[in-house]
Amino acid sequence: MLVQEDLSIEEKLRILSDGAKYDVACTSSGVDRRGKAGSLGNSIASGICHSFSADGRCISLLKILFTNQCIYDCKYCINRCSNDTLRTAFTPDEVCQLTMEFYQRNYIEGLFLSSGILYSADHTMDLLYQTLWKLRKECRFNGYIHVKAIPGADPALVQMVGFLADRMSVNLELPTAEGLRTLAPGKTREKILKPMRMIQQGILGQMAEAGMQIPERSADLYRGRRQEGPVPAVQAAQACARPQQTDPLWPETAGPTHPSIQPSRPPGPLPLSSGYPAAVPGRAAAPKQQLGRSRYGDHGVPRVSGRKAHFVPAGQSTQMIVGATREDDRQMLMVAEALYRNFGLKRVFYSAYVSVNEDSALPVLADGPPLLREHRLYQADWLMRYYGFDAEELLSESQPNFNVFLDPKCDWALRHLELFPVEVNTAGYETLLRVPGMGVKSVSRIVAARKTAALTFADLKKLGVVLKRAQYFITCSGKLMDYVKIDQDSITSCLLGDERRRAWDITHKDSYRQLSLFDDLHLEAFPQASRPQFS
């Protein structure tokens, strides 16, 4: 299908921002407000999306595709080559112009740049590199840039882009190799995991040169590769995986040592003294984690020098589609855990499957996108990264999917009532983190506050504990809260009411709207008879 090149930049923006909306790294603002006399600025829905930094700030990103042309025919994708849609592409200069114009008007704080594959992976990756180089070197743009690494592209191109971007991502899309073969026949797991491994090795190499502490699992892999040279990806997965555990990133019928798996040899650590065009000095450092260090380690590289280029300082991420294939929640969670452990990812994003194409291989979702399932996966993902949970603890073969009406932490606690209640004034930090209603911040406050005085239930509420959930699992000075009964059925019935309301809000988020003082409810106002005046 031919790429339309005679379109205006505004028409291209409308088409290519709409094609990028299914990537869940950030969400569209949906605001379209024209400018007016006497006011400064306006709001345009096309391409403006909101994301959140690690310190809680809401930032706006220009979220676009470089092109919606693609050589692949992924059945779930709106931009697949078999769809009869209008195809267009930006030029590097047009992306630079849009980014700088939006930034100078204070519409955005950064750029999120993805792309279909135009002609070939190398050709597309080269265009992305030219775009970022012009943006950094010629336009002197120091803002945040998140760019997609194209699977199958030359490692040298991925490396050059990595020195210009803040974050890179390679979308896994589907959690199993069988799902890829069914819905994305042009993609292979090897093509997706190879750039992931290369980005990880580049980040670890830079951390080692900067004298930073490398997480234990990654350190073992990094040292082995430095001393013995490149190793096959299968052995790399074995070096990071737990003993006697198959790697869920590979086909289910074959473990990491299955002879039928023969991936290519991934590249070694990236050279840091390369002559590739470097990033503009003075770019912002990678944001710090607001809620503490992830249990899988911080694989981001802080920008310790304003004169030196850094390779992907904000780390890498990926995305998985929820509900497009038959994998259960346990399979998806185990894949996410393996990605965190083996590839040092910063985030795994989950995207509820939205039906945009008609195909016999695609599921028919009568109730719409599985938003509640996506929500539960995000909750479980947070528990794995910051609360010390493993995927095998949250789900099992006998219970492969999450409870619809209870969040994963409450559900786990109810299945392990033998561990509760715990004494708030003596329990360890890790133990308190597993109590429903307690988060990283509130537990940190509890540990600090109980050094000076014994805490009561009233104190816990002031420290940010959600007693509505926590009261069933804790004691203060050996006493339970009034009228609390440690019984699974009783606790479940008490917790279900609030969780049912939250679940309804998620699955029916478009069924209500915020009322305004300017709403016209079509009420007729009749004149009232004048009241008698009293002297």
C-alpha positions in Angstrom: 0.0 0.0 0.0 1.4 3.4 -1.0 2.4 6.0 1.6 0.6 9.3 1.0 3.2 12.0 1.0 1.1 15.0 -0.2 -0.7 15.4 3.1 -0.3 18.4 5.4 1.6 18.0 8.6 -1.7 18.5 10.5 -3.4 15.7 8.6 -0.4 13.4 9.2 -0.6 14.3 12.9 -4.3 13.4 13.1 -3.7 10.0 11.4 -0.4 9.0 13.1 -1.5 10.1 16.6 -4.7 8.1 16.2 -2.7 5.0 15.2 -0.5 5.3 18.3 -3.3 5.4 20.9 -3.3 1.6 21.5 0.2 1.7 23.0 -0.5 1.9 26.8 2.7 3.6 28.0 0.5 6.7 28.4 -3.2 7.7 27.8 -4.8 10.3 25.6 -6.1 13.4 27.3 -9.1 13.6 25.0 -9.3 17.4 25.3 -9.9 19.5 22.2 -10.4 23.2 23.0 -9.8 26.0 20.6 -8.0 29.2 21.4 -10.1 32.4 21.9 -9.5 36.1 22.1 -8.1 37.3 25.4 -6.8 33.9 26.3 -3.4 32.3 26.0 -2.9 28.9 24.3 -5.3 26.1 23.4 -5.7 22.4 23.8 -5.5 19.9 20.9 -6.4 16.3 21.4 -4.3 14.9 18.6 -1.1 13.4 20.0 -1.3 14.9 23.5 -1.2 12.2 26.2 -0.6 12.1 29.9 1.9 10.0 31.7 3.2 10.1 35.3 6.7 10.5 36.5 8.2 8.5 39.4 7.6 11.4 41.8 3.9 11.6 41.0 3.9 14.5 38.5 1.6 14.3 35.6 3.5 15.1 32.4 2.3 15.5 28.8 4.0 13.7 25.9 3.6 14.0 22.2 2.6 10.4 21.3 2.8 9.6 17.6 3.8 7.0 15.1 6.6 7.8 12.7 4.6 5.8 10.1 1.5 3.6 10.1 2.8 1.6 7.2 3.9 -1.9 8.3 5.2 -5.0 6.5 3.7 -7.2 9.2 0.1 -8.6 9.3 -0.5 -8.9 13.0 -4.2 -9.8 13.3 -4.9 -7.6 16.4 -3.2 -4.4 15.0 -5.1 -1.6 13.3 -2.0 -0.8 11.2 -1.5 -4.3 9.8 -0.6 -4.5 6.1 -3.9 -6.2 5.0 -6.1 -3.3 6.3 -7.3 -0.8 3.7 -6.4 2.4 5.5 -4.8 5.6 4.6 -1.0 5.3 5.0 1.4 8.1 5.7 4.7 8.9 7.3 6.4 11.8 8.9 9.8 12.9 7.8 12.5 13.5 10.5 12.2 17.2 10.0 8.5 17.1 10.5 8.8 15.2 13.8 11.4 17.7 15.0 9.1 20.6 14.0 6.1 19.2 15.8 8.1 18.4 18.9 9.7 21.8 19.2 6.5 23.7 18.3 4.5 21.8 20.9 7.2 22.2 23.5 7.7 25.9 23.0 4.0 26.4 23.5 4.2 24.4 26.7 1.8 21.7 25.4 4.3 18.9 26.1 7.3 17.9 28.1 8.6 15.1 26.0 8.2 12.8 23.0 6.8 9.2 22.7 7.8 7.9 19.3 6.7 4.6 18.0 6.4 3.3 14.4 5.2 0.7 12.0 7.9 -1.0 9.9 8.4 0.9 6.7 10.1 -1.3 4.0 12.4 -3.0 6.5 13.4 -3.0 10.2 16.8 -1.4 9.4 15.3 1.3 7.2 12.8 2.2 9.9 15.3 2.2 12.7 17.6 4.4 10.6 14.8 6.9 10.2 14.2 7.0 13.9 17.9 7.5 14.5 18.0 10.4 12.1 14.9 12.0 13.8 16.5 11.7 17.3 19.8 13.0 16.1 18.3 16.1 14.5 16.2 16.6 17.6 19.1 16.4 20.0 21.9 17.9 18.0 20.3 20.5 15.6 17.2 21.4 17.6 19.0 21.1 21.0 16.0 19.4 22.6 16.8 18.2 26.1 13.4 16.9 27.0 12.3 13.3 27.7 12.3 10.9 24.7 10.8 7.4 24.7 11.4 5.5 21.5 10.5 2.0 20.3 13.3 -0.4 19.3 12.3 -2.2 16.1 12.7 -6.0 16.4 15.1 -7.3 13.8 17.0 -4.1 13.3 20.8 -4.0 13.1 22.2 -3.9 16.7 24.4 -1.0 15.7 21.3 1.1 14.9 19.7 0.2 18.2 22.9 1.2 20.0 23.1 4.6 18.3 19.4 5.3 19.1 20.0 4.2 22.7 22.6 7.0 23.2 20.0 9.6 22.1 16.8 8.3 23.9 15.9 8.4 27.6 13.9 5.2 27.5 13.5 2.4 24.9 10.9 -0.4 24.7 10.4 -3.5 22.7 6.7 -4.7 22.8 6.4 -8.4 23.6 2.7 -8.1 22.7 1.8 -11.7 23.4 3.1 -13.8 26.4 3.7 -17.1 24.6 5.4 -18.2 21.3 2.2 -20.0 20.3 0.2 -16.7 20.6 2.8 -15.0 18.4 2.6 -17.7 15.7 -1.2 -17.4 15.7 -1.8 -13.7 15.7 1.6 -12.2 14.6 3.1 -14.7 12.2 5.8 -12.2 11.0 7.3 -11.8 14.5 9.4 -14.3 16.4 10.3 -14.4 20.1 14.0 -14.3 19.1 13.6 -11.0 17.2 11.8 -9.5 20.2 14.1 -10.7 23.0 17.4 -10.0 21.1 17.1 -6.2 21.3 15.9 -6.5 24.9 19.0 -8.4 25.8 21.2 -5.9 24.0 19.6 -2.9 25.7 20.1 -4.7 29.1 23.7 -5.4 28.4 24.4 -1.8 27.4 22.8 -0.5 30.6 24.7 -3.0 32.7 28.0 -2.1 31.0 27.5 1.5 31.7 26.6 0.9 35.3 29.8 -1.2 35.7 31.9 1.6 34.2 30.3 4.2 36.5 31.1 2.0 39.5 27.4 1.5 40.4 26.2 -1.6 42.1 24.6 -4.1 39.7 21.8 -6.3 40.9 23.0 -9.8 41.8 21.3 -11.7 39.0 22.3 -9.3 36.4 25.8 -9.1 37.8 26.3 -12.9 37.4 25.2 -12.7 33.8 27.2 -9.6 33.1 30.5 -11.0 34.6 30.0 -14.3 32.7 29.6 -12.5 29.4 32.6 -10.2 30.0 34.9 -13.1 30.9 33.7 -15.8 28.5 32.4 -13.8 25.7 28.8 -13.9 24.3 26.7 -16.8 25.3 23.5 -18.2 23.7 20.3 -16.5 24.8 19.2 -19.9 26.3 22.2 -20.1 28.6 21.7 -16.4 29.5 18.1 -17.2 30.6 19.5 -20.1 32.6 22.0 -17.9 34.3 19.3 -15.6 35.5 16.4 -18.0 36.2 15.8 -19.7 39.5 17.1 -23.4 39.7 14.8 -26.1 38.3 12.4 -23.6 36.8 11.5 -23.5 33.1 11.6 -20.1 31.4 8.1 -19.0 30.5 9.4 -16.8 27.8 10.1 -19.9 25.7 7.6 -22.3 24.3 5.8 -24.3 27.0 6.9 -27.6 25.6 10.6 -26.8 25.9 12.6 -25.6 28.8 15.7 -23.4 28.6 17.9 -26.4 27.6 15.6 -27.9 24.9 17.7 -28.8 21.9 15.1 -27.5 19.5 15.7 -23.9 20.6 18.7 -22.5 18.8 18.6 -18.7 19.1 21.3 -16.5 17.6 24.2 -15.3 19.7 23.3 -12.0 21.2 25.9 -9.2 21.2 28.1 -8.6 24.2 28.1 -5.4 26.3 27.9 -2.3 24.3 31.1 -0.3 23.9 30.9 3.0 25.9 33.5 4.9 24.1 31.7 4.8 20.7 32.0 7.5 18.1 28.3 7.7 17.5 26.5 11.0 17.8 26.0 11.7 21.5 23.0 13.2 23.3 22.9 16.9 24.0 24.6 17.8 27.3 22.4 18.7 30.2 19.5 16.3 29.8 17.6 15.5 32.9 18.6 12.6 35.1 16.5 9.5 35.3 13.7 10.1 37.9 14.1 8.5 41.3 11.6 5.9 42.5 9.0 7.5 44.8 8.1 4.3 46.6 11.5 2.9 47.1 13.8 0.6 45.2 12.2 -2.2 43.2 12.9 -5.7 44.4 14.4 -6.5 41.0 16.9 -3.6 41.2 17.1 -0.2 39.6 18.5 -0.8 36.1 18.3 2.9 35.1 21.6 4.8 34.7 21.6 8.2 36.4 23.0 11.0 34.3 26.1 11.6 36.5 27.9 13.9 33.9 26.6 16.6 31.7 29.3 16.0 29.1 28.9 12.3 28.5 26.3 10.4 26.6 24.4 7.8 28.5 22.8 4.7 27.1 19.0 4.5 27.8 19.3 6.2 31.3 15.6 5.6 32.1 15.7 1.9 31.4 13.5 -0.2 29.1 9.9 -1.4 29.2 7.5 -3.6 27.2 3.8 -4.2 26.7 1.6 -7.3 26.7 -1.9 -7.5 25.3 -4.5 -8.9 27.8 -7.3 -11.1 26.4 -6.2 -11.5 22.7 -5.1 -15.1 23.3 -6.1 -17.9 25.8 -3.3 -17.4 28.3 -4.5 -17.2 31.9 -3.4 -14.6 34.4 -0.8 -16.9 35.9 1.0 -17.4 32.6 1.1 -13.6 32.0 2.3 -12.9 35.5 5.1 -15.5 35.2 6.2 -14.0 31.9 6.3 -10.5 33.5 8.3 -11.9 36.4 10.8 -13.5 34.1 11.2 -10.3 32.2 11.9 -8.4 35.4 14.4 -11.0 36.6 16.1 -11.8 33.3 16.1 -8.6 31.4 16.0 -5.9 34.1 12.9 -4.1 32.7 11.6 -1.0 34.4 7.9 -1.7 33.7 5.7 -4.2 32.0 2.5 -2.5 30.7 -0.7 -4.4 30.2 -3.1 -3.5 27.5 -6.7 -4.8 27.5 -7.5 -6.2 24.0 -9.6 -3.8 21.9 -11.3 -5.4 18.9 -10.4 -3.2 15.9 -10.2 -5.9 13.2 -12.5 -8.8 12.2 -10.7 -12.1 12.0 -11.6 -15.7 12.9 -8.4 -16.0 15.0 -9.4 -13.1 17.2 -11.7 -13.5 20.3 -15.2 -12.1 20.4 -15.6 -10.2 23.7 -19.3 -9.6 24.3 -18.6 -7.5 27.4 -15.9 -5.3 25.7 -12.2 -5.0 26.6 -11.2 -6.9 29.8 -10.5 -3.8 31.8 -10.9 -5.4 35.2 -8.5 -8.2 34.3 -6.0 -5.6 33.2 -6.5 -3.7 36.5 -5.8 -6.9 38.5 -2.6 -7.6 36.5 -1.4 -4.1 37.3 -2.1 -4.6 41.0 -0.3 -7.9 41.0 2.6 -6.4 39.0 3.0 -3.7 41.7 3.0 -6.4 44.4 5.8 -8.3 42.6 8.0 -5.2 42.1 7.6 -3.4 45.5 6.0 -5.8 48.0 8.1 -8.9 47.7 5.5 -11.3 46.2 6.3 -13.9 43.7 4.0 -14.9 40.8 3.7 -18.4 42.2 2.4 -17.0 45.5 -0.3 -14.9 44.0 -1.6 -17.6 41.6 -1.3 -21.3 41.2 -2.3 -24.1 38.8 -5.5 -24.7 40.9 -6.2 -20.9 40.8 -4.8 -19.6 37.5 -6.9 -16.4 37.4 -7.4 -13.5 39.8 -10.5 -13.1 41.9 -12.9 -10.8 40.2 -14.2 -9.1 43.3 -11.0 -9.0 45.5 -7.7 -7.3 44.8 -4.7 -9.8 44.6 -3.3 -8.7 48.0 -6.6 -9.3 49.9 -7.2 -12.5 48.1 -3.8 -13.8 49.0 -4.3 -12.8 52.7 -7.6 -14.6 52.9 -6.0 -17.8 51.5 -3.3 -17.5 54.2 -5.2 -16.6 57.3 -2.8 -18.8 59.3 -0.2 -16.0 59.0 -2.5 -13.4 60.5 -3.1 -11.4 62.6 0.3 -9.7 62.9 1.3 -7.4 65.7 1.9 -3.9 64.3 4.4 -2.9 67.0 6.8 -5.8 66.5 6.3 -7.3 63.0 9.1 -6.9 60.5 9.0 -4.5 57.5 8.5 -7.3 55.0 5.7 -8.9 57.1 3.8 -5.6 57.3 4.1 -5.0 53.6 1.9 -8.1 53.1 -1.0 -6.8 55.2 -3.9 -5.5 53.0 -4.4 -1.8 53.5 -0.7 -1.1 54.1 1.6 0.4 51.5 5.3 1.1 51.3 4.8 4.6 52.7 2.6 3.7 55.5 4.8 0.8 56.6 7.8 3.0 56.6 6.0 5.5 58.8 4.9 2.7 61.2 8.5 1.4 61.5 9.7 4.9 62.3 6.9 5.8 64.6 6.8 2.7 66.8 10.4 3.4 68.0 9.1 6.1 70.3 5.7 4.8 71.4 3.3 1.9 71.0 0.9 2.5 68.2 -2.9 2.3 68.4 -5.5 1.9 65.7 -6.1 5.6 65.7 -2.4 6.2 65.2 -2.4 3.8 62.2 -5.2 5.8 60.5 -3.1 9.0 60.9 -0.1 7.2 59.3 -2.1 6.4 56.2 -3.2 2.8 56.8 -6.5 1.9 55.2 -8.1 0.3 58.3 -11.2 -0.7 56.3 -9.0 -3.6 55.0 -6.2 -3.8 57.5 -8.3 -4.2 60.6 -8.9 -7.9 59.9 -5.3 -8.8 59.7 -3.5 -6.8 62.5 -3.4 -6.3 66.3 -2.2 -3.4 68.3 -0.5 -4.3 71.6 -2.1 -7.8 71.3 -5.6 -6.6 70.8 -7.9 -6.9 67.7 -10.1 -4.0 66.7 -13.6 -4.1 68.1 -16.1 -6.5 66.6 -13.5 -8.1 64.3 -13.8 -11.8 63.8 -10.9 -13.8 62.2 -13.0 -15.9 59.9 -12.6 -16.3 56.1 -16.3 -16.1 55.3 -16.9 -13.1 57.6 -13.9 -11.1 56.3 -14.7 -11.9 52.7 -18.3 -10.6 53.1 -17.0 -7.4 54.7 -14.5 -6.7 52.0 -16.7 -7.6 49.0 -18.9 -4.5 49.2 -16.3 -1.9 48.6 -14.5 -4.1 46.0 -17.7 -4.7 44.1 -18.1 -0.9 43.7 -14.6 -0.5 42.5 -15.0 -3.3 40.0 -18.2 -1.8 38.7 -16.5 1.6 38.3 -13.7 0.0 36.2 -16.0 -2.0 33.9 -18.6 0.8 33.5 -16.3 3.8 33.4 -18.1 5.2 30.3 -21.6 4.8 31.7 -21.7 8.0 33.8 -20.3 11.5 33.6 -19.4 14.3 35.9 -22.3 16.8 36.4 -21.7 20.4 35.9 -23.4 23.6 37.0 -23.9 24.3 33.3 -25.8 21.0 32.6 -29.2 21.6 31.0 -31.4 19.0 32.5 -34.5 20.2 30.6 -36.4 21.1 33.7 -39.2 23.6 33.2 -39.5 26.4 35.7 -43.0 27.8 36.3 -43.6 31.3 37.7 -44.5 31.2 41.3 -47.3 33.2 42.8 -46.1 36.3 44.6 -46.0 35.8 48.4 -47.9 38.2 50.6 -45.9 41.0 52.1 -46.1 41.4 55.9 -45.5 44.7 57.5 
